[in-house]
Structures are given as structure tokens and as C-alpha cells.
Amino acid sequence: MKVKRQQRSLEASQISIDILTEKVEAFFKRHPELNSKSRFYPENPSSFAADKSGSERDVILFGNTFKSLMTSGVWPLSKIRLWCLSHRFKDYVEELFPDISIEVIPREELFPKRKIPHRVHDLGSPFDLVYAGRISAQKNIEALIYTCFYLQESGVPCTLHLMGDFDDHYHEHLGRRVTANYQKRIELLISSLSWQVVPVIHAKKAATEWINYPFINPVAISLSSYFCEDFGVSLAQANQERWPIICTDFGGHADIESEQIIKVPYTICSHLPEVVISEMAARLAQFLNQQAFKKTTIDNSCKTSLSTQSPSYLTIELLDKARRSLSLRLGKEAEAVALESLSTFADSVSGSWVIQRIVNYLGAPDPSYSVVLFDCDERETSLKDRQRIKKAISEIPQMAKIHFVSSKNIFYKDQINILLESKKVFLILDEQLQEKVAATLLQQVGLAKARIKYS
């Protein structure tokens, strides 16, 4: 059946985009001193209905910032001011596109906290762990399930609630994957574990309703490492209600200030082998069990307050020049971004290089370690394999970034760069392949012998 011409093509995160668009519009109305004439939202289809007179516009970039800037040649504008919602997004934009400045709209301006007492919780009494949003591999739901399971195993009285609709989107920035039925995968995972209290999957509620569900001592949680994670609407809603929060120190989550918050590493990804997800989640559960919720603030006051001066406009020609400069460095592979195929772009050497640079900005600046694994798509993981993986993970500091590199990809240039930047490289390979890989890393790549660990 033909799709109606006037029907909107919706983004996977359209609900959040619509909410944030409304909040941003209200923000500019509250601040006439910014002299904003009109706004343009590249990720919101309705924005393209605006006039094409080439007037001065404030361009609001949400999570798909990289793609938006790489396709900015089609923007019907002449002078622009760029805005985003995350300081880590700002940092990577200004690094990749020199001479381009971008402003940040403070979180508190969009979701001010209610003047109510914050909820105090110590993880010792019964509570609900609440995830709200897309139930998607992009949000690392397996990590949530395993973490809650291991918390229960260690005596923490928690129940996991998943509130949202399933989708089959995967982490495109990690390359192409075979699409699978994600709902079936999650339901099978839950049914395979011996729970004390089984997780509850709720039908999607309206964005303004889920927060009012009668939870028991709710704690909001998100272990997302989504490449477009620039804000986190459900966490902002929970923060408004003064819920405690557990979230990854990644992207827009880094800007969250709360009376009670635990920020955790972002290295548990849905695309890792299940044995790795399980072991990483067990380690995270142990870490959470030892933590107390902490009040956090951002050191630099300029990061949380709005500038009293109206930002300057830049010409679209200046942005065109910056985009062209990056495109020339990336080569032909940059076409994949314009064709909306980030996964194809990520499978190229230059694409993987630039994406890794972006992820380095989105994550916390902690030291990185690498674990080189056998090809888990080709054979089953044995008990001995699991023990080796567990041993390697146990030797890496809790807050460190961990790169899991498959043996089938290890000698691509971008993967070699990851190994060279790692403090330690753990090899978990079959004996014959392990000797070959170690010799190549030592003799041809130039990796110091002291940095290679055998598990």
C-alpha cells in the first residue's frame, strides 16, 4: 500500500524529539534577550515545512548531530546559530568541525526540578528499578536485565520495570548487523534466568503518564551507550520528580545533576557476546551494591548557566567549508552518511576512525583497556572461555573503558589504533591464534610486551 504523501517519516526517537522540540520552543520564548527569530530542527520532519527564504535561524541539533551536520548542505538557510543539548556533543562538534561554534541549552532550562524533597534511597529496602523509553538494543536492555538479576542474587530487593515499546534498531555506529526480533530475544533472556522477582514489561504509556505509575521507591536507570544519546528525556522527567538515578557516564547523561545519582561505565553493549554482557553486568551489580548515591554537580558554572550575551551568527558557507574539509579527510566513505547508512560508514576504516573519536568525547575520559576475543559468532563459548573472560575483566579497574575487539577484525587499522591507545591488551584466543596475534602485535604493530596480558 502506498504511504500517503503528507505522512511524516518518523525517527525511532520521535516521541523524545517532539517533547524536546516543545521544550526548546518554550525556552526561546522565555529568553527574548537571545533574539531568536525562528528555529530549524533538522531531525524533526515538521521543521522542513518552514519557509525557504534563507533567513537567519537558530538550528537545534538533537542526538543525530553528526549526520545532520554532514548533510547540512541541503539546509535552506544563509545565517545560522547552532545549538545542542549536551556539552560532550558540543566538544566533539567543535573538534571535528574547526571554526564552528555551537551553544548548549542547559538541561535545567528544559526540565526544571520540582520544589519537592528528593527521595532518599540506600538500595537496602525494596525498590523498583525503572527504565522508560525504547526497548531496543541501542539502549542495552540485556545489561539492565542481567544487572538486576545479579543484584537480586546478592540480596538487593529490587524489581526491574521496562516501560516502552520494542524496536529492532541496533547500534549503527558499530557497523552493520543482521536484524533480529529484539522482543523475542529479551523475552527469551528473561525466561532463561531463575528470578526471585521477574522483571515487568509494561505496555507503552504516554510520555507524561509513566512517571505516575505506583512504583515502590522508584530508582530511574539507563545503561544506554546509544551514539545519539544527547539528553535522556525519561531521566530528565525522573530527575524533575527527584528520583534517585543510575545511568551511564555517556553523552547527555554526563550533564545530569542530582541529589542522588550513580554514574557507571558505558561499556556493556548489547552487541557483545552474551557471556561478556553477563560477566560485565555481574561486576556492575557488585559495584552498585558497594556504592552510596552521591550528590553531583558540574564544576564549571558556565556549563550550567545561560550566557547573558546573544551568540553570534555564522554563515552557511563557513559550515559548508568545515563539512567539506572533514569529507575530504574521510574520502568516499562519507557518502554513506548522506545516504543515511551510518552502519555502512562505521564498517569503513575512515568511518570507524571518526566514530571512535566521537565516542571518546561522549564517554568519560577514563583510561582504556582492550580485550581481544575469539570470534564468538563462529563457535560456542566454553566454561573455560567464560573463566578466562571473567579473569581478564576482574583485572581491569571498574571505571575504565573496555574495548572488546573480535579476532576477525583485529588487524584493521582502526582496531590497531584502539589497541595502541590501551593501557593493557588482554588476549583471550585459541592457543595457536593467540601466539600468532601476540607475535604480530609485538613485531609488526610495535606494542610493548609489558602491555600484553594472556588470560
SULWOTA-V191489 format. One record per residue. PSI is psi in radians with two decimals (* if undefined). BURIAL is + if it has 16 or more other C-alpha atoms within 10 Angstrom, else -. Layout:
{{PSI | BURIAL} {PSI | BURIAL}}
This chain:
{{2.37 | -} {2.33 | -} {2.38 | -} {2.43 | -} {-0.63 | -} {-0.08 | -} {2.35 | -} {2.44 | -} {1.97 | -} {2.50 | -} {2.79 | -} {-0.61 | -} {0.58 | -} {-0.65 | -} {-0.81 | +} {-0.69 | +} {-0.76 | +} {-0.73 | -} {-0.81 | -} {-0.62 | +} {-0.80 | +} {-0.73 | -} {-0.71 | -} {-0.71 | +} {-0.74 | -} {-0.62 | -} {-0.84 | -} {-0.54 | +} {-0.58 | -} {-0.26 | -} {1.25 | -} {-0.35 | -} {-0.27 | -} {-0.18 | -} {0.76 | -} {2.09 | +} {-0.78 | -} {2.86 | -} {2.66 | +} {2.20 | +} {1.71 | +} {-0.48 | +} {-0.02 | +} {1.94 | +} {-0.60 | -} {-0.38 | -} {-0.45 | -} {-0.12 | -} {-0.08 | -} {2.85 | -} {2.76 | -} {0.73 | -} {-0.09 | -} {0.52 | -} {3.05 | -} {2.31 | +} {2.65 | +} {2.09 | +} {2.11 | +} {2.03 | +} {2.22 | +} {-2.57 | +} {-0.54 | +} {0.78 | -} {-0.79 | +} {-0.84 | +} {-0.72 | +} {-0.76 | +} {-0.62 | +} {-0.31 | +} {0.34 | +} {-0.14 | +} {-0.30 | -} {-0.03 | -} {2.26 | +} {0.99 | +} {2.83 | +} {-0.79 | +} {2.37 | +} {2.76 | +} {2.24 | +} {2.41 | +} {2.56 | +} {-3.07 | +} {0.12 | +} {2.39 | +} {-0.54 | +} {-0.56 | +} {-0.74 | +} {-0.78 | +} {-0.78 | -} {-0.56 | +} {-0.80 | +} {-0.32 | -} {-0.72 | -} {-0.51 | +} {1.35 | +} {2.61 | -} {-0.02 | -} {2.24 | +} {2.56 | +} {2.38 | +} {2.76 | +} {2.25 | +} {2.08 | +} {2.45 | +} {-0.75 | +} {-0.42 | -} {-0.50 | +} {-0.66 | +} {1.30 | +} {2.47 | -} {2.48 | +} {2.60 | -} {1.24 | -} {2.75 | -} {2.47 | -} {2.65 | +} {2.29 | -} {2.28 | -} {2.51 | +} {0.19 | -} {0.15 | +} {-0.47 | -} {2.83 | -} {2.41 | -} {2.85 | +} {2.22 | +} {2.11 | +} {2.07 | +} {2.25 | +} {2.29 | +} {-2.84 | +} {2.28 | +} {1.62 | +} {2.65 | +} {-0.50 | +} {-0.32 | +} {0.12 | +} {0.90 | +} {-0.59 | +} {-0.68 | +} {-0.69 | +} {-0.80 | +} {-0.87 | +} {-0.69 | +} {-0.79 | +} {-0.70 | +} {-0.82 | +} {-0.52 | +} {-0.79 | +} {-0.73 | +} {-0.57 | -} {0.12 | -} {0.08 | -} {2.14 | +} {1.33 | +} {2.69 | +} {2.29 | +} {2.29 | +} {2.18 | +} {2.04 | +} {1.86 | +} {-3.10 | +} {2.60 | +} {2.59 | +} {2.93 | +} {0.36 | -} {2.49 | +} {3.07 | +} {1.64 | +} {-0.52 | +} {-0.12 | +} {0.14 | +} {3.06 | +} {2.52 | +} {2.77 | -} {2.19 | -} {2.36 | -} {2.89 | -} {1.78 | -} {-0.61 | +} {-0.77 | +} {-0.72 | -} {-0.81 | -} {-0.75 | +} {-0.67 | -} {-0.70 | -} {-0.82 | -} {-0.75 | +} {-0.31 | -} {-0.19 | -} {2.59 | -} {1.64 | -} {2.64 | -} {-0.77 | -} {2.06 | -} {2.43 | +} {2.63 | +} {2.17 | -} {2.05 | -} {2.52 | -} {2.59 | -} {2.28 | +} {2.81 | -} {2.62 | -} {-0.43 | +} {-0.04 | -} {-0.60 | -} {-0.59 | +} {-0.35 | +} {0.09 | -} {2.52 | -} {1.25 | -} {2.83 | -} {1.99 | -} {1.14 | +} {2.43 | +} {2.09 | +} {2.45 | +} {2.46 | +} {2.20 | +} {0.55 | +} {2.45 | +} {0.57 | +} {2.30 | +} {-0.46 | +} {0.39 | +} {1.41 | +} {-0.19 | +} {-1.20 | +} {1.39 | +} {-0.78 | +} {-0.62 | +} {-0.63 | +} {-0.69 | +} {-0.74 | +} {-0.68 | +} {-0.61 | +} {-0.64 | +} {0.10 | +} {0.60 | +} {2.61 | +} {2.68 | +} {2.41 | +} {2.15 | +} {2.83 | +} {2.56 | +} {1.31 | +} {2.38 | +} {-2.31 | +} {-0.37 | +} {-0.47 | +} {-0.42 | +} {-0.06 | +} {2.21 | +} {2.34 | +} {2.68 | +} {-0.54 | +} {1.92 | +} {2.48 | +} {2.11 | +} {2.35 | +} {2.85 | +} {2.77 | +} {0.37 | +} {-0.02 | +} {1.75 | +} {2.51 | +} {-0.42 | +} {-0.02 | +} {2.74 | +} {2.55 | -} {-0.62 | +} {-0.63 | +} {-0.77 | +} {-0.79 | +} {-0.85 | +} {-0.68 | +} {-0.66 | +} {-0.66 | +} {-0.72 | +} {-0.70 | +} {-0.72 | +} {-0.71 | +} {-0.72 | -} {-0.81 | -} {-0.63 | +} {-0.36 | +} {-0.14 | -} {2.70 | -} {2.59 | -} {2.44 | +} {2.49 | -} {2.31 | -} {2.60 | -} {2.76 | -} {2.25 | -} {-0.85 | -} {1.92 | -} {-0.48 | -} {-0.28 | -} {-0.37 | -} {0.01 | +} {2.68 | -} {2.35 | -} {2.46 | -} {-0.19 | -} {2.46 | -} {2.21 | -} {2.71 | +} {2.68 | -} {2.65 | -} {2.71 | +} {2.65 | -} {-0.47 | +} {-0.61 | -} {-0.71 | -} {-0.69 | +} {-0.75 | -} {-0.76 | -} {-0.72 | +} {-0.73 | +} {-0.69 | -} {-0.79 | -} {-0.69 | +} {-0.68 | -} {-0.61 | -} {-0.60 | -} {-0.48 | +} {-2.78 | -} {-0.51 | -} {-0.41 | +} {-0.37 | +} {-0.56 | +} {-0.58 | +} {-0.77 | +} {-0.52 | +} {0.20 | -} {0.69 | -} {1.30 | +} {-0.58 | +} {-0.67 | +} {-0.75 | +} {-0.74 | +} {-0.41 | +} {-0.08 | +} {2.74 | +} {-0.81 | +} {-0.63 | +} {-0.80 | +} {-0.63 | +} {-0.87 | +} {-0.62 | +} {-0.69 | +} {-0.63 | +} {-0.73 | -} {-0.82 | +} {-0.62 | +} {-0.58 | +} {-0.65 | +} {-0.54 | +} {2.91 | +} {2.61 | +} {0.93 | -} {2.78 | -} {2.63 | -} {2.62 | +} {2.70 | +} {2.48 | +} {2.02 | +} {2.04 | +} {2.67 | +} {2.84 | +} {1.75 | +} {-0.24 | -} {-0.27 | -} {-0.35 | -} {2.80 | -} {2.65 | -} {2.17 | -} {2.98 | -} {-0.71 | -} {-0.71 | -} {-0.79 | +} {-0.73 | +} {-0.67 | -} {-0.73 | +} {-0.79 | +} {-0.73 | +} {-0.77 | -} {-0.80 | +} {-0.66 | +} {-0.37 | -} {-0.01 | -} {2.33 | +} {2.53 | -} {-0.75 | -} {0.10 | +} {2.68 | +} {2.36 | +} {2.16 | +} {2.14 | +} {2.04 | +} {2.18 | +} {2.51 | +} {-0.45 | +} {-0.24 | -} {0.01 | -} {-0.54 | +} {0.29 | -} {2.58 | -} {-0.76 | -} {-0.62 | +} {-0.64 | +} {-0.68 | +} {-0.67 | -} {-0.77 | +} {-0.71 | +} {-0.50 | +} {-0.03 | -} {2.51 | +} {-0.69 | -} {2.59 | +} {2.01 | +} {2.27 | +} {2.10 | +} {1.45 | +} {2.89 | +} {2.60 | -} {-0.85 | -} {-0.77 | -} {-0.63 | -} {-0.73 | +} {-0.72 | -} {-0.81 | -} {-0.78 | +} {-0.76 | +} {-0.72 | -} {-0.74 | -} {-0.66 | +} {-0.83 | -} {-0.64 | -} {-0.70 | -} {-0.53 | -} {0.37 | -} {2.31 | +} {2.45 | -} {-0.62 | -} {-0.31 | -} {-0.10 | -} {2.25 | +} {2.44 | -} {2.20 | -} {* | +}}
